[in-house]
Amino acid sequence: MARETATLAGGCFWCLETVFNRLRGVESAVSGYMGGHTPEPSYEEVCNGDTGHAEVVQVSFDPETISYRDLLDVFFTIHDPTQLNRQGNDVGTQYRSAIFWHTPEQKAGAEAVIAELNASGQFAMPIVTEVTEATAFHPAEDYHQRYYELNPHQPYCQIVVAPKVVKAQAKFAGRIKT
């Protein structure tokens, strides 16, 4: 089977990684950094907001089981794409909403979904998600990988991550791994 890659930014990578790793057809979702100018950035550098990198999740998926469009549906469900450089209390360019495309088809698909969502009125404000070509992916430090699974009782996980997991499980029940 041919695997494809999607790279998405929508606030804290712990939230996205947790949800995407639960989807059928997703081989892996890895937390990391993309879109900046600092080579081999660290979490501390990215948090300072001057690297240009966003917290991202790079998803390896089987398009025969889950489509890129399906991934975008989940993405737009679990974060607010109308907030510029923030998600809730997480503020800064590292928390921006972005789709980093790997193929021209992904770019066209992302632009089409954004246009459809803006036209639908689903969101009260216009979508500010940037659609930009993927650059070098820098995996985050090991302690960020599968953070929610390893720290489910940590307050941030309970307050921010868990509600996104519940929302995704409710809306995409048929796509969740059992």
N, C-alpha and C positions, 0 to 999 in steps of 0.2 A: 504494500500500500504506500502510496506517495503521501508523505506528510507535508503540511504547509505550516507557515509561521505567521502569526499575527502579533503585533506589538501595540499595546494600549496603555494610555495614562489617564487615570481618573481619580486623582487624590492619592491617598496612602496606598501603596502597593499591597499591603497586607489584605485589604478588602478585596481587591480584584483577584489576587492570587488565590485566596480561599474559595471564592465562588467558582472561578474558572477550573480549578483543580477538581471540582465536584461534578463537572459536566461530562456526560458520555461523549466519547470521541476526542476528548482532550487527553493527550499523552502526558503533557506537563505544562505547568504555568510557573515560570521562574521570575521572581522579583529582581529588579535591576534598575539601571539608569540609562537614558538615551536622550539625544537631542541637544547636548551641550558641547562645550569646547574643551573641557578639562579631560585629559586622558587618564584612564583608570581612577575615576572619582571614588571617594569614600563617602559613606553615609553622612559623616560630619560635614564634609565639604559641600555635599548636595544640600543639606539642611541650611547651610549658610546662605543659600540662594544665589551665589555668584558663579556657579559652574555652568549655568544654562541647561543643565540636565533636568529631566522630569523623572519622577518615580514611575516606573513602568512595570508591566508584566508582559513577558514574552511567552506566548502560547504556541505550543506545538500541537497540531490537531490533524485528525483524519477527516478530510472533506467529504468522504463517503458517509460518515456518521454524523458530523455536525458541519454545517456550512459557515463560511465567513459571515454571511448575513445573520445567521443565528448567533454567532459570537457578538456581532454588533448590537443585536436586539438585547442580549444580556447586558452588554456594556452600557447602553443607554438607559437600562432599567435600574442599575445599581449605583449610579452616580448622577449628580446634577450637572448636565453639560451646559447650563446657562450661567454658571459662576466662573468668572475670569480669575484664574490663578488662585483658586481655593476650592476646598470641599469642606463645608462646615467650619470647624475651628482650625483646620489645617490651611494655612495661608502662605502663599509664595509661589513663584513660577514653577517650583519643583512639584507642585500639586495641580498643575494645569490639566485641562482635559485635552487629550491629543490622540490621534490615530496616526501611527507611523506605518505607512504602507510599504509593502515589499514588492508589489507588482503593480503595473498600471491598472489591472483589473480590480485590485483592492482599493486603489485610489478612487476609481470611478464608482465602485460600490459604496465606499464611505461617503463620497459626495452626494450620491443619490439618496442614501438613507437620511443624511442630514437635511437635504432639501425636502424629502417626504415628511420628516418630523416637524420641520419649521412650518410647512404648509398645513399640517394636520391640526396645529394649535394645541398639541399635547402638552407643550411647555408654554408657560405664560410669557417667558422672555425668549429672545432669539438664542439659538445654540452658538456657543463660542468655541466649540471643539476645533482645534487646529488639525488640518489634514496635511501631513508632511512626509517626505520620503524618509524611510528608516535609515539610520546611521549606525555606527558601532554600538552594539549592545554590551553593557557592562553589568554582569551579574552582581547583585548585592551580596553583602557579607553573609556567611552561612547562617548566622543567628536570625536573619530576616526571612529565610526560606521556611515555608510552612509555619509561620509564626503563630497563627491562630490555633492550629492543631496542637502546637506545643505549649501554648499559653492561653487556653480558653477562658481562664478566670481572671486574667489581667484586665484591669478596668477599661482600657481603651478597646480591648477585644469585646467586652460585654456591651459597652455603650455604642460603639461605632461599627465594628465588624459584624457582630452577631445579627443585628437587625437586617443587614444587607444579605446575609446568608438566608435568613428566614424569608425575606422578600423574594429572592431568587428561587428558593425551594417551592414557594407557593405558586409563582408565575410559570416556572419552567419544570414542574414536577416530572414530566415525562422525559426530560433530558438529564436528570440528575442520576449519577451512579448510585447503585444500591449496595 
